[in-house]
Amino acid sequence: MTVKATNGAALGSAPTQAVVQKLQDVDASKVVVTLAESLKPVPPPEELVFGQTFTDHMVMVTYDPVNGWGTPEIKPYGPISLDPASSIFQYSTSAFEGMKAYVGPDGKPRLFRPELNMLRMKRSTARIALPAFDADELLKLIKKLVALESRWIPNLKGHSLYIRPTIIGTRPSIGVRASDHAILYVICCPTGPYFRTGPKPVSLLAVGEQVRSWPGGTGEFKLSINYTPTFHPQQLAAEKGYDQCLWLLGEDSHITEAGAMNFFVVVKRDDDHLDVYTPPLDGTILPGLTRASVLTLAAAHPGQTTLPYLPHTLKLHTHERLITMTDLFSWHASGHLTEIFLVGTAAVVATVGRVGFGDKVLEAPKCEGGLGPVARALYDRLTDIQEGKVEFQGWSVPIDA
Ligand SMILES: *Cc1c(COP(=O)(O)O)cnc(C)c1O
C-alpha cells in the first residue's frame, strides 16, 4: 500500500520545499469585539464580595502549535469548553496575574505599573513551558477591555476593578510533557476595600512544616500550583483562630511571606530612625509590585517624597534581608519592634496584630485605626498614586478610551 501525502512529499523523505511558517504572536490590532446582548446590573459597591461578580466581557486568545496565537477576541463573559484530558486539568499548567484599574479624578480608568505585571506573567509562563506571547500586546488588550468595562469600576476611595489575566495549557493529552496548546484570557471583577469596615490588624499562624516555597522551586512565580498546597494549612490556621499563615522556611525558621502577601517588619534604631526589613528575592519570594513600590516609597522618604503623617526628620532605612522568628521575637522583647505589615495588590497594606509560633504568641504593638504609622503612610500614599491623586514616577497609567 502506498500512502501519498497531500502535498506530494513521500512519507519519510524531506519535503521538497520546506515551508517555514512563522508562528503568529498576539496582535491586539486584530481584536474582534463581540458585545454582550444584555448587560448585567452593576451591584451596589457595598454588596461586592471579592472575586464573585464578573463583568460583561472577557479577553480570549488561543494558541496552537501550527498557527501560534490566533485572533484576539473580546467577547461576552462565559464558560470555556475544554477536553477532559487538557493539560490544565491534569498537570495544572496555569499562571496568572492580579492587577487593578482605578478611576482617576478625571474619570479615566488607570492602571498601576501594569508593565511589571506583564513582565512577571511572561516569566511565570516560561517557567511552566507554556507558549510565549508579546506582553505589550496583552497589555493593549487589557486596556481595551478595561475601557469597555469602565462602568464597572466603583468611583469610590479604595474601590477598583480587579483584573485577572490567566494563561492555561490546553494540550488535549495526558502524556506528561509541556502543553503546546494554550488559552490566554482576562476576566475582571469590581472590588471594594479589602477591609470593608476599615482596616483591622490580621493575625498570623507561623507554619514551618508545610512550606509554601523552597530553593529551586516555583515560589517566585505566580503559578496556580503555588496556591493549592496552601489551602489545607490555611484551614488549620483558621480553625485555630488565625487569619493567615506566616510561611516559614528552613532550620532557622526564616520568614518568606504571609498568606499571599509580602512581609515587612519595622524596627526602631538606636538613633530613633526606623529600619524597614523585608526578605530578599532569593527565589522563594513572589516579587510583588506592591513590595517593590513600598521599598521605593520608604527609601524616598523624606528626601525625594514625603510620606503623609510621618515626621519630616524621620528616616526609613530599607533592607532586603533574611528575617528569622528569633529576630522577630528578640526585636519584640527589646521593645524595638514597632510594626509588622503585609503588602499586595488585593489589600495594599495590612497591619499584623498577632503572630502565633508553636506555643508562643507575639502581640505586635497596638495601633490606632487598624494600621501602624508606617503602614498607614504607605497605604494612603500608594492608594493616592493608584487613584491618580498623587503623581509619582509615572506609576499610574491612564487609559484613553
Ligand atoms: C500576588 C502575590 C503577592 C503580591 O504581589 P503584588 O504584585 O504586590 O500584588 C505576594 N505574594 C504572593 C504569594 C502572591 O501571589
The ligand as an ORCA input file, in Angstrom:
! r2SCAN-3c Opt
* xyz 0 1
  C       0.499     38.187     44.096
  C       1.262     37.816     45.296
  C       1.882     38.763     46.119
  C       1.711     40.242     45.940
  O       2.156     40.718     44.698
  P       1.627     42.110     44.180
  O       2.264     42.257     42.847
  O       2.075     43.138     45.133
  O       0.147     42.009     44.118
  C       2.654     38.312     47.176
  N       2.793     37.002     47.431
  C       2.200     36.069     46.671
  C       2.398     34.639     47.006
  C       1.404     36.448     45.596
  O       0.806     35.528     44.861
*
